[in-house]
Amino acid sequence: MRQSINGYDFQSMIQNGLNNIRLAEQRINSMNVFPVADGDTGTNMRLTLENGFKRTQKSKHLGLYLCDLAAGMLLGARGNSGVILSQLFKGMSVELEKKGIVNPGEFRDALITGYRTAYKAVVNPVEGTILTVTREGIENIKSQIRGKISFEQSIKLYLESMYRSLQQTPEKLEVLKESNVVDSGAYGYIVIFEGIYKYLIGDSVEADESLINTQPKPVEPLYFDENSEFVEGYCMEFLLQLLNQKGSVKEFNLNNFINHIKELGNSIVCLKEGTIVKVHIHTLNPSPIIDFAKKFGEFISFKLENMQLQHNEFSVVKAKSDKPAKKLGIVAVVNGNEIENVYRELGCDYVISASGNMNASSSEFLDAIEAVNAEKIVIFPNNINTFGAAHQAIDIARAKDRVFIVPTKTMIEGIVALQMDLPDGNTNDRLNAFHTNIKLATTIGVTNATKNYEKDGFCCKINDKIALINDELVAVSDTLIGCLQKAIESIDLTEKTGMVIYLSNDVSDELEEDLGNALSSIGNIDYQITKGGQDIYDVLIGLF
């Protein structure tokens, strides 16, 4: 558990967060309805963070690294969401600029300064957006981040708090409620911090090379022609370098500047960094804003996008989405290449490939929900620690009426449920049967003890073999075969008729043969031994 982080750590955290939003970019785009349904929130946030990341230099000093990151994000900020994201990190950098190493309490304070900085940059802050979620996310749990709390624990608390706030955004912003979505910008920020949290717990997020440094797709004029209406206006963004030759830079008044352009547009985010002014504004008539800005300086960069065209394209693409085809789609969290194949052969439509700790994220469940083309979807989380993330994904997708969780605590329970499934049956009958049939499965896992242990009549040393049945310790031995035999002897086998055995890649052929010989003496139970490729457990056995 980490009690502090430095600049190298934070760079890796940001890399993981960036890769995570690269993977989720299109999903975030599809949720985008505010302030305009133009489907670019995920792209804008990804490009903003990507630009900041590319402009940084490695530094062990966290404050120096964060200042470089925030500056790069400001220069490359795109869209309303991107500018706000840059200001969240700007606030963090202001709080931490002099600190080379940071503890969780100091990072908590940086998150508070971050949301306050972002609020100040937005001319008319709207609740139910990324602003609300970042504010409530940290304010609601800040008293819990103190003492010897680790970074892993504190970021987990922050994520959980932001998810709770995110789920309430449709109640605070009517346009979200009407579209049955949560705020896309807030979700994008959470996705970044999910990637940060994954790094802290040892999960590296790898983005496909094709997703790295991709640019927005070219404009398609076919979505805006001579018969189109123009009501959404333009999205205008620019960096303005103030110039002394056009007046005293020191006398430039940002509030007066904002008050003037407020009459010419909306969705304004405006800030001053040194002698540079960053402006984001939506307007039907850009010319007066351009002329006014040029009274004070010249543009370093300038972007003008037709939001009506973007809105029209986004609407057409959404309307073309396929109607659900299957009656019931199946999603499962699985660890082990061969066990993944078993799930697919049993009819699983989408496998979330997890590490040995089965730590699937809400983002991965959302990908699955979006990808499976079905009227209803059932999720097999296969680990009790994954239940919360699955429920969060259902809440975010606002899909409680069509996505359901079968509370499988092990992969074996999921396999047994699918083996007994009747794919052509009634959907509700199948769902009920899943819940019933998982109770018929008994799971035995044999692994290595990670510490010395003495309790409840069991005594083991580090690296002894231990067996767990449904996560309860039942046997200890210095050999795998001996441990497994003790575990099986502790079970009433009278009602068991079948057994499946999955071996990790670390189990040798000789040990596999010895295991087969040991199991051959077990009653009249049919069994099958195969490579599962799973982590953590040398042997994973299912009895049913």
PyMOL commands that set and color helices and strands:
alter all, ss='L'
color gray80, all
select helices_A, chain A and resi 7-31+41-54+62-76+79-96+104-121+130-139+142-144+151-167+169-172+174-179+184-200+209-211+221-223+244-246+249-251+254-264+287-293+307-319+337-345+362-371+384-397+411-419+427-440+480-489+509-519
alter helices_A, ss='H'
color red, helices_A
select strands_A, chain A and resi 234-242+266-273+276-283+297-306+326-334+350-353+374-380+403-405+442-448+453-455+458-460+465-469+472-477+498-503+526-531+539-543
alter strands_A, ss='S'
color yellow, strands_A
deselect
rebuild
show_as cartoon
